[in-house]
Amino acid sequence: MTAPNIKKGPSLRKLENDLDVNKTTLHNWKQNRPKLYEFIIESYEHKTALKENIMFLIDQKKKLEERITKEQQKVS
């Protein structure tokens, strides 16, 4: 039997650096302001998805540019 797949957000160290707050503040937010903490975690998940999509689009752009270059060379 395997452990359930639990969503994990970014590490406290990453949050600490990105938000310029200390771990105590993060723990306080998690305890006293759970909606704020949840919003921050969800934002990081969206950020990851957006980054993956952007990387995919950049890759597609490069492939299209290569294809255009090859077609231009054929015509020349």
N, C-alpha and C positions, 0 to 999 in steps of 0.2 A: 504494500500500500504506500502511495506517495503522499507527500504533504500537499495540501491545497495550494493552488496558485494564487498567491496574495500579491496585489499590486504594490509595488514598492516605488516610492517617490525618490527624488534625488537625496543624496546623503546630506546629513546635517552640515558636514564640512562644506559641501558645495553651496548649500543655501546660505551658510554663514558668510562665505566669500562673495557670492553674487548679491546678496541683500545688504551686506555690510552691517550685520547684527551678530551678536554672540549666541552661543547655544542656549544660554539661559532664556534669552528673549524668545527663541524659537520654541522652547519647551513651554514657556508661558503662553505663547500664542496657541499652541496645540491644546493646552488645558483650558484656557480662559476664552479663547476666541477661535473655536474650531472651524467656523465658516471661513474665516480669513485664512487659516492654515490650509484648509481643504482647497480654497481658491488658488493658493500659491502652488500646491502640488499639482492640481489640474492644469495650471498654466504651464508648468514644466512638461507635462505630458503632451500638451498641444504644441509646445515649442519643439519637442522631439519629432512629432509627426510633420510639422511644417518644414523642419530641416531635411527630413527624408524626402519630402516632396520636391523641395528646391533642388536637392542633389540629383534627383531623377530628371527634373526639367533641364538642368545644366548638362547632364549627360545626353539627353535627347537633342539639345541645341548643338552640341559638339558633333553628334552623328549627322545631323542635317547639314551643318556647315561643311563637313567632309564630303558628303554626297553632292552638295552644290558645287564644291571645288572640282570634284571628279567630272561632273557633267560639263562644267565650263571648259575643262581641259579637253574633253571629247569634241566639243563644238569648235574650239580654236584650231 
